[in-house]
Amino acid sequence: MQSNKQRKRWVIGIDGGGTKTRAAIADTRGQVAAIMTGDASNPLSRPWTDVEQTLRELIEALVRSVEAGSEDVAALYLGLAGADRALVANQISSAFGQEWQGRLFVDNDATAALYAGTWGEPGIVLIAGTGSIAYAIDRHEQRHRAGGWGYLLGDEGSGFDLGKQAVVAVLRAFDGRGEATSLTEALLAHYAIRSPADAIALIYGSSNPRKELADCSRLVEQAAQGGDAVAMQIIQQAAASLVELVHACQRKLDEPLPVVLAGGLLSTDTSLRRELEKTADFELCVPVVSPVVGALVAGLKKIRILPDGEVIEQLRKTQAVQEGSDVDE
């Protein structure tokens, strides 16, 4: 435990996702002291008791890592999917509210992704991973969104959408209703099957059809890189859908804002990102830090510290160091 003379104030930022949770602790000057990874913490797709356990383990491990006590943490920022819904917010408040009274801040995970690109300034984040959403925070701190309605009702331009369109294209070609495509051979190899019809039982019988189809999105990427016309059309349609999400958000704003790219399909140099860069009529921003740093930025804002140049530089530098020693909890 730190002595009173050396006592620092700390901020914990958590970026909770459907496959894993990233958590970090930094001091108020932006020095990232530890980054850790735990199990998924999406309250909409995992039992709350499991989510709570994951969060507690990460929080306790972060506090121990800096030899501090929980009283030294000025802000605990939880960015979790669905946290802006009353049920999830109530679960979090019941679990952590008393212990972290006045220091607990809960938000949608999209905010962390946004602030990884804008450092706490207004903007729009366009997320394309397994799902898709455009989410904006304006200069009045008002929130606006388009999409994010899940795979049954939306998720256009997402990994799920790409994968589904790939399988649909293969089945249409198999029926003789669609154009021949290299996606057929790719799908057969992916599932180690002899006929496209054999994929039906595997997909419908999956315990997680959404993820099953999202995993097929990489087949579209590979085929598009090889020049397959059908795959390229799927990419073009996905990019158009993502542009439409951003335009819908922009119509709710009274000023132009930068658009931050996030999610597995846009955070690296993919065919979809290149198509988006070619067709978008708005400013795009590719973050240089991960969303967990965006969660730290959000936490700092909650205690009235808007990162300046020095804090931003510290966050960038020390995140790079800590990423190399990221600990699995």
Backbone torsions as a table, in degrees:
resi	resn	phi	psi	omega
1	MET	NA	142.3	-177.8
2	GLN	-74.0	147.9	172.9
3	SER	-74.2	164.2	-178.5
4	ASN	-61.2	-35.7	-178.8
5	LYS	-65.8	-33.8	-176.2
6	GLN	-97.4	1.1	-172.0
7	ARG	-62.9	129.0	178.3
8	LYS	-110.2	163.5	169.4
9	ARG	-99.8	136.2	-176.8
10	TRP	-118.7	157.4	173.8
11	VAL	-126.9	133.0	174.8
12	ILE	-108.2	131.0	176.1
13	GLY	-121.0	133.0	-179.2
14	ILE	-126.7	129.3	176.6
15	ASP	-112.0	101.2	-174.1
16	GLY	-96.8	123.7	-178.3
17	GLY	-121.7	-178.5	-177.8
18	GLY	-81.8	-13.3	178.6
19	THR	-115.6	-29.6	178.8
20	LYS	-157.7	168.7	177.3
21	THR	-123.9	129.9	175.3
22	ARG	-108.1	136.2	-177.7
23	ALA	-136.3	141.1	-178.0
24	ALA	-141.3	155.7	175.0
25	ILE	-130.2	135.7	-179.7
26	ALA	-141.7	156.0	173.8
27	ASP	-84.7	177.3	-173.3
28	THR	-75.6	-2.9	173.8
29	ARG	-95.9	-0.1	177.8
30	GLY	94.5	9.1	179.8
31	GLN	-80.3	110.0	178.7
32	VAL	-78.7	118.5	-175.2
33	ALA	-95.0	-25.3	-179.4
34	ALA	-162.7	145.2	171.4
35	ILE	-130.2	132.2	-178.5
36	MET	-131.9	158.2	-179.7
37	THR	-125.2	135.1	177.9
38	GLY	-131.6	-171.9	-179.2
39	ASP	-67.5	173.0	179.4
40	ALA	-58.5	147.6	178.9
41	SER	-137.6	37.3	175.2
42	ASN	-85.8	109.1	-176.6
43	PRO	-64.7	-14.4	-178.4
44	LEU	-86.2	-13.6	-176.6
45	SER	-130.5	5.5	-179.0
46	ARG	-141.5	144.0	179.2
47	PRO	-55.1	139.2	-175.4
48	TRP	-60.1	-37.4	-179.6
49	THR	-59.9	-37.0	178.0
50	ASP	-70.1	-40.7	178.7
51	VAL	-62.2	-46.5	-179.6
52	GLU	-59.8	-42.8	179.9
53	GLN	-62.6	-44.1	178.5
54	THR	-59.0	-46.9	-178.6
55	LEU	-64.2	-44.6	-179.8
56	ARG	-61.3	-44.2	-178.9
57	GLU	-61.7	-42.3	180.0
58	LEU	-67.4	-45.3	-179.6
59	ILE	-60.4	-47.9	-179.1
60	GLU	-63.2	-40.2	-179.9
61	ALA	-66.5	-38.8	178.4
62	LEU	-64.8	-44.6	179.9
63	VAL	-62.5	-42.7	178.1
64	ARG	-63.2	-35.6	-174.7
65	SER	-63.7	-24.6	179.2
66	VAL	-106.7	11.5	177.5
67	GLU	53.7	44.8	-179.7
68	ALA	-119.1	179.7	172.6
69	GLY	-113.7	162.8	-178.6
70	SER	-60.4	-25.6	179.1
71	GLU	-67.9	-16.0	179.3
72	ASP	-84.9	-6.2	-179.2
73	VAL	-90.4	114.4	-176.9
74	ALA	-78.8	-26.6	-179.2
75	ALA	-149.8	130.7	171.0
76	LEU	-111.9	109.0	-176.7
77	TYR	-106.2	120.2	179.0
78	LEU	-110.4	112.7	175.0
79	GLY	-103.9	100.7	-174.0
80	LEU	-125.0	145.1	175.7
81	ALA	-59.2	132.8	177.5
82	GLY	78.2	4.6	-176.4
83	ALA	-68.8	-13.6	177.3
84	ASP	-87.5	5.2	175.2
85	ARG	-95.7	143.5	-172.3
86	ALA	-57.6	-43.2	-177.2
87	LEU	-60.8	-47.7	-178.7
88	VAL	-66.6	-44.3	179.7
89	ALA	-59.2	-39.0	179.1
90	ASN	-67.8	-38.5	178.0
91	GLN	-62.4	-44.4	-179.6
92	ILE	-65.7	-43.7	-179.5
93	SER	-62.6	-41.3	179.4
94	SER	-64.3	-36.8	-176.0
95	ALA	-79.7	-38.1	-171.2
96	PHE	-121.6	-11.5	-171.2
97	GLY	-59.7	-45.2	-177.3
98	GLN	-70.4	-44.8	-178.3
99	GLU	-63.6	-36.5	-175.6
100	TRP	-113.9	34.0	-175.2
101	GLN	-54.6	127.4	179.5
102	GLY	80.3	-6.9	-178.1
103	ARG	-123.9	-0.9	-178.8
104	LEU	-95.7	127.1	179.6
105	PHE	-130.4	125.4	-173.9
106	VAL	-120.2	136.4	-176.6
107	ASP	-152.8	166.8	172.2
108	ASN	-63.9	145.4	-178.8
109	ASP	-65.9	-17.5	179.4
110	ALA	-64.7	-29.1	-179.3
111	THR	-63.1	-42.6	178.6
112	ALA	-61.7	-41.7	178.8
113	ALA	-64.1	-38.9	178.1
114	LEU	-64.4	-49.7	-175.1
115	TYR	-70.3	-16.5	172.7
116	ALA	-66.6	-21.9	179.1
117	GLY	-103.8	-28.4	-175.7
118	THR	-108.6	-5.1	-178.7
119	TRP	56.2	38.3	175.4
120	GLY	94.5	-3.8	178.5
121	GLU	-84.9	164.2	178.5
122	PRO	-60.2	154.4	178.8
123	GLY	174.2	-179.6	175.4
124	ILE	-120.0	134.0	173.2
125	VAL	-109.0	130.4	176.1
126	LEU	-107.2	112.3	-176.5
127	ILE	-108.3	125.6	174.5
128	ALA	-132.4	98.6	175.2
129	GLY	-126.3	-127.6	172.8
130	THR	-61.4	-37.6	174.8
131	GLY	-115.8	-170.4	179.3
132	SER	-147.8	149.3	177.7
133	ILE	-164.3	149.9	166.0
134	ALA	-113.8	129.8	-172.5
135	TYR	-137.2	127.3	-175.5
136	ALA	-121.7	146.2	167.9
137	ILE	-124.5	120.2	-176.1
138	ASP	-92.5	-176.2	-175.5
139	ARG	-70.0	-12.2	175.6
140	HIS	-95.6	7.3	-176.9
141	GLU	66.1	18.9	174.6
142	GLN	-81.0	145.0	-177.7
143	ARG	-104.0	142.5	177.7
144	HIS	-140.1	146.7	-179.1
145	ARG	-144.7	158.6	170.1
146	ALA	-144.2	132.7	-177.4
147	GLY	82.1	-161.7	-177.5
148	GLY	77.2	25.8	-175.1
149	TRP	-95.4	9.2	175.6
150	GLY	88.6	165.4	-170.3
151	TYR	-70.1	-23.8	178.8
152	LEU	-77.3	-27.5	-172.8
153	LEU	-120.8	-4.4	-177.2
154	GLY	-167.0	-127.8	-178.9
155	ASP	62.9	32.2	176.4
156	GLU	-62.8	138.7	179.0
157	GLY	78.6	7.4	-178.5
158	SER	-90.8	177.0	174.5
159	GLY	-62.4	-38.8	175.8
160	PHE	-59.9	-46.2	-178.3
161	ASP	-62.3	-46.1	178.9
162	LEU	-60.2	-46.8	-178.9
163	GLY	-63.6	-42.5	178.9
164	LYS	-62.5	-45.8	-179.8
165	GLN	-63.4	-32.5	176.9
166	ALA	-64.1	-48.0	-179.4
167	VAL	-65.7	-41.1	177.4
168	VAL	-59.5	-43.3	179.8
169	ALA	-62.7	-40.6	178.9
170	VAL	-64.6	-44.0	-179.2
171	LEU	-67.6	-36.7	177.0
172	ARG	-65.1	-41.6	177.0
173	ALA	-64.6	-39.5	179.4
174	PHE	-62.3	-38.8	178.7
175	ASP	-73.6	-20.6	-172.0
176	GLY	89.7	13.8	179.7
177	ARG	-98.0	-11.1	-175.3
178	GLY	-135.7	172.3	-177.2
179	GLU	-71.5	142.8	175.1
180	ALA	-61.4	144.2	-175.6
181	THR	-149.1	147.5	176.4
182	SER	-68.1	-11.2	176.0
183	LEU	-61.6	-26.4	179.4
184	THR	-61.7	-53.3	179.3
185	GLU	-63.3	-36.2	179.5
186	ALA	-64.4	-41.5	179.9
187	LEU	-67.9	-41.4	178.1
188	LEU	-60.4	-42.2	179.4
189	ALA	-69.0	-39.1	-178.9
190	HIS	-58.8	-42.6	-178.0
191	TYR	-98.8	-2.9	-176.6
192	ALA	54.6	51.8	-179.4
193	ILE	-122.5	166.2	-176.9
194	ARG	-96.4	-27.1	-176.1
195	SER	-135.2	145.4	176.0
196	PRO	-55.2	-31.2	-179.7
197	ALA	-61.9	-26.7	-179.2
198	ASP	-68.9	-18.4	-179.0
199	ALA	-73.2	-22.1	-174.5
200	ILE	-60.0	-50.0	-178.6
201	ALA	-64.1	-35.3	-178.7
202	LEU	-68.1	-38.7	-178.2
203	ILE	-76.5	-50.3	-179.8
204	TYR	-67.7	-27.8	-179.0
205	GLY	-87.4	-2.7	-179.1
206	SER	-68.4	146.9	175.7
207	SER	-71.7	-17.3	179.8
208	ASN	-142.3	76.7	-177.6
209	PRO	-57.4	-32.0	179.8
210	ARG	-60.6	-49.5	178.7
211	LYS	-67.7	-36.6	180.0
212	GLU	-56.8	-46.6	-179.9
213	LEU	-74.6	-37.1	178.0
214	ALA	-60.3	-35.3	178.7
215	ASP	-63.9	-24.1	179.1
216	CYS	-77.3	-7.4	-178.5
217	SER	-63.5	-30.1	-179.9
218	ARG	-66.1	-24.2	176.9
219	LEU	-66.0	-35.9	178.1
220	VAL	-66.8	-43.7	179.0
221	GLU	-58.8	-47.7	-178.5
222	GLN	-64.6	-43.1	-179.2
223	ALA	-68.0	-38.1	178.5
224	ALA	-64.3	-40.7	177.4
225	GLN	-62.8	-28.7	178.1
226	GLY	-84.8	1.3	176.3
227	GLY	87.6	13.0	-180.0
228	ASP	-65.6	125.5	-173.9
229	ALA	-65.1	-39.7	-178.9
230	VAL	-66.3	-44.3	178.6
231	ALA	-62.3	-40.1	179.4
232	MET	-65.5	-35.7	176.4
233	GLN	-65.4	-38.9	177.6
234	ILE	-62.9	-43.5	178.4
235	ILE	-61.7	-44.9	-178.8
236	GLN	-62.5	-41.4	179.2
237	GLN	-67.2	-38.6	178.2
238	ALA	-63.3	-44.0	178.8
239	ALA	-62.0	-41.5	178.6
240	ALA	-62.5	-38.3	178.7
241	SER	-65.7	-39.0	179.3
242	LEU	-68.9	-39.8	175.7
243	VAL	-60.4	-40.3	179.0
244	GLU	-61.9	-39.5	176.9
245	LEU	-60.4	-45.9	-179.6
246	VAL	-63.8	-45.0	179.5
247	HIS	-58.6	-39.4	179.3
248	ALA	-62.7	-39.6	177.0
249	CYS	-67.6	-43.2	-177.2
250	GLN	-60.6	-34.9	-179.1
251	ARG	-66.2	-16.0	179.0
252	LYS	-92.7	-2.5	-175.6
253	LEU	-107.0	159.7	178.4
254	ASP	-108.5	13.3	178.4
255	GLU	-156.9	152.2	176.1
256	PRO	-72.5	137.9	-179.8
257	LEU	-130.2	149.6	177.5
258	PRO	-65.1	151.2	180.0
259	VAL	-110.5	115.6	-179.0
260	VAL	-89.9	132.9	179.6
261	LEU	-93.4	134.0	-178.8
262	ALA	-148.7	165.1	-179.1
263	GLY	95.6	157.4	-173.5
264	GLY	-58.3	-29.6	-177.5
265	LEU	-82.6	-14.5	-175.6
266	LEU	-121.4	-12.6	-175.8
267	SER	-83.2	-8.4	174.5
268	THR	-126.4	175.3	-175.0
269	ASP	-80.5	80.2	-178.9
270	THR	-100.7	166.9	175.9
271	SER	-61.3	-36.3	179.6
272	LEU	-65.8	-43.5	179.2
273	ARG	-64.8	-40.4	179.0
274	ARG	-63.7	-40.0	177.9
275	GLU	-65.5	-39.1	178.6
276	LEU	-65.0	-43.3	179.0
277	GLU	-62.4	-31.6	-178.4
278	LYS	-76.9	-33.9	-171.8
279	THR	-104.7	-19.1	-176.0
280	ALA	-67.9	140.9	177.5
281	ASP	-107.5	30.9	178.9
282	PHE	-140.2	162.6	-177.9
283	GLU	-71.4	129.8	179.2
284	LEU	-107.8	143.5	179.3
285	CYS	-129.6	124.4	176.0
286	VAL	-101.5	114.7	-176.3
287	PRO	-61.0	149.6	176.2
288	VAL	-102.0	-2.4	175.7
289	VAL	-128.2	164.0	-177.8
290	SER	-84.5	162.6	-178.6
291	PRO	-56.9	-26.5	179.4
292	VAL	-64.6	-30.1	174.1
293	VAL	-71.6	-34.8	173.2
294	GLY	-60.0	-34.5	176.3
295	ALA	-66.5	-38.0	175.4
296	LEU	-63.9	-42.4	178.2
297	VAL	-59.4	-44.3	178.8
298	ALA	-61.6	-40.3	177.7
299	GLY	-64.3	-41.8	177.4
300	LEU	-62.0	-41.0	178.3
301	LYS	-60.5	-35.9	-178.2
302	LYS	-65.0	-24.9	176.4
303	ILE	-106.4	27.3	171.8
304	ARG	65.6	34.4	173.0
305	ILE	-117.1	102.0	175.4
306	LEU	-90.4	116.4	-172.8
307	PRO	-53.4	126.4	173.4
308	ASP	-95.6	-172.2	-176.8
309	GLY	-57.3	-40.9	-177.6
310	GLU	-68.7	-44.0	179.2
311	VAL	-65.4	-41.6	178.6
312	ILE	-60.5	-44.2	179.9
313	GLU	-63.0	-40.4	177.4
314	GLN	-63.5	-44.2	178.8
315	LEU	-60.4	-43.6	-179.7
316	ARG	-64.1	-49.3	-176.3
317	LYS	-64.9	-49.3	-173.2
318	THR	-75.8	-26.0	172.6
319	GLN	-63.4	-43.1	-179.3
320	ALA	-58.8	-39.6	178.5
321	VAL	-67.0	-46.3	-175.9
322	GLN	-71.5	-29.4	178.6
323	GLU	-59.3	-31.1	179.5
324	GLY	-73.1	-15.5	-179.2
325	SER	-125.2	27.0	179.0
326	ASP	-54.8	129.2	-174.6
327	VAL	-104.4	131.9	172.6
328	ASP	-83.1	129.0	178.4
329	GLU	-96.4	NA	NA
